[in-house]
Amino acid sequence: MLLTRYTLIYALLMSAIVVASNIMVQYPLSGTLFGIALGDLLTWGAFTYPIAFLITDLTNRQFGPAIARRVVFVGFVVGVALSFYASMPRIAIASGTAFLIGQLLDISVFNRLRRQTWWQAPLAGSLMGSAIDTLLFFSIAFAPAFVFIGANDDFAIGWAPILGVFSADAPRWISWALGDLCVKVIVGVVLLLPYGALMNVLKPMPQAAKTA
């Protein structure tokens, strides 16, 4: 009963994060910072999506990789299905592909390092998962090569200074990807705080120890 209840809670949380991030990634930040146009650098989705790795890592710690993969698959199916209604189909496809591969990589890395110092597994898993997730998502969602999935976003493929500061120009989606990854790294480090705080509450179950 406990396993079923927690699996459902984690799956619902995961689905909510995927849907929210798919919506928010379509909205670049407004305004400027130190003369840098934030819309050329970041979308709001960069701040919400890293929470998905926290959910995956907490599930993995408490119930092991098999249950963590189940939560990821449920979040994938529900999140992507709802995203087709809440965002553009191309965004939903890009998100689903990147999410599934990135989260499964996170689970694999976490499980290999789970017996190391408490912060190593969640940090390494989230960073490696974030890197592949960012590469896949922004390429599929915005690169002109994937136009067969859906129409290009003219603003995303428009050229602007890289990260808003360099003299060289590139399509905005590349700066979004770089900015997104930087934010994910920072948020991933910050999320070690709630992970560490919840370690004493969400203790590993026997099945997690067997699969470690």
Residue pairs with C-beta under 8 A, 6 or more apart in sequence:
3 63
3 67
3 205
6 59
6 62
6 63
7 59
7 63
7 67
7 70
7 71
7 74
10 55
10 58
10 59
10 71
11 70
11 71
11 74
11 75
11 78
13 55
14 52
14 55
14 56
14 71
14 72
14 74
14 75
14 79
15 74
15 75
15 78
15 79
15 82
17 48
17 49
17 51
17 52
17 55
17 75
17 79
18 52
18 75
18 76
18 78
18 79
18 80
18 82
18 83
18 95
18 99
19 79
19 82
19 83
19 86
20 48
21 45
21 48
21 49
21 52
21 95
22 45
22 79
22 83
22 86
22 87
22 91
22 92
22 95
23 45
23 83
23 86
23 87
24 43
24 44
24 45
24 47
24 48
25 43
25 44
25 45
25 46
25 49
25 87
25 91
25 95
25 137
25 141
26 43
26 45
26 87
26 88
26 91
27 43
27 44
27 45
28 38
28 39
28 40
28 42
28 43
28 44
28 155
28 172
28 176
29 38
29 39
29 41
29 42
29 43
29 44
30 38
30 39
31 38
32 38
36 163
36 164
36 165
37 160
37 164
38 164
39 172
40 160
40 161
40 163
40 164
40 172
40 175
41 163
41 164
41 175
41 176
41 179
42 176
42 179
42 180
42 183
43 176
43 180
45 180
46 179
46 180
46 183
46 184
46 187
47 183
47 187
49 133
49 184
50 126
50 130
50 183
50 184
50 187
50 188
50 191
51 191
52 75
52 99
52 103
53 103
53 106
53 122
53 125
53 126
53 129
53 130
53 188
53 191
54 122
54 126
54 191
54 194
54 195
55 71
55 75
56 68
56 71
56 72
56 103
56 106
56 107
56 110
56 125
56 129
57 106
57 110
57 121
57 122
57 125
57 126
57 195
58 195
58 198
58 202
59 67
59 68
59 71
60 67
60 68
60 107
60 110
60 111
60 114
60 208
61 110
61 114
61 121
61 199
61 202
61 204
61 208
62 202
62 203
62 204
62 205
62 208
63 204
63 205
63 207
63 208
64 111
64 204
64 205
64 207
64 208
64 209
64 210
64 211
64 212
65 107
65 108
65 110
65 111
65 211
66 207
66 211
67 207
68 107
68 110
69 104
69 107
72 99
72 100
72 103
72 104
72 107
73 100
75 99
75 103
76 96
76 99
76 100
76 103
79 95
79 96
79 99
80 92
80 93
80 95
80 96
80 99
83 91
83 92
83 95
83 96
84 92
87 95
88 150
89 149
89 150
90 140
90 141
90 146
90 149
90 150
90 151
91 141
93 140
93 149
93 150
94 136
94 137
94 138
94 139
94 140
94 141
94 146
94 149
95 137
95 141
97 136
97 137
97 140
98 132
98 133
98 134
98 135
98 136
98 137
98 140
99 133
99 137
101 132
101 133
101 136
102 129
102 130
102 132
102 133
102 136
103 129
103 133
105 125
105 128
105 129
105 132
106 125
106 126
106 128
106 129
107 125
108 125
109 121
109 124
109 125
109 128
109 129
110 121
110 122
110 124
110 125
111 121
111 211
111 212
112 121
113 120
113 121
113 124
113 125
114 121
114 212
115 212
118 196
118 199
119 192
119 195
119 196
122 191
122 192
122 195
123 188
123 189
123 192
126 184
126 188
126 191
127 184
127 185
127 188
130 181
130 184
130 185
130 188
131 181
134 177
134 180
134 181
134 184
135 177
137 177
138 173
138 174
138 176
138 177
138 180
139 145
139 146
139 177
140 146
140 149
141 156
141 173
142 152
142 153
142 156
142 157
142 171
142 173
142 176
143 157
143 171
143 173
144 152
144 157
153 173
155 172
156 171
156 172
156 173
156 176
157 171
157 172
157 173
158 171
158 172
159 169
159 170
159 171
159 172
160 169
160 170
160 171
160 172
160 175
161 167
161 168
161 169
161 175
162 168
162 169
162 170
162 174
162 175
162 178
163 175
163 178
163 179
164 175
204 212
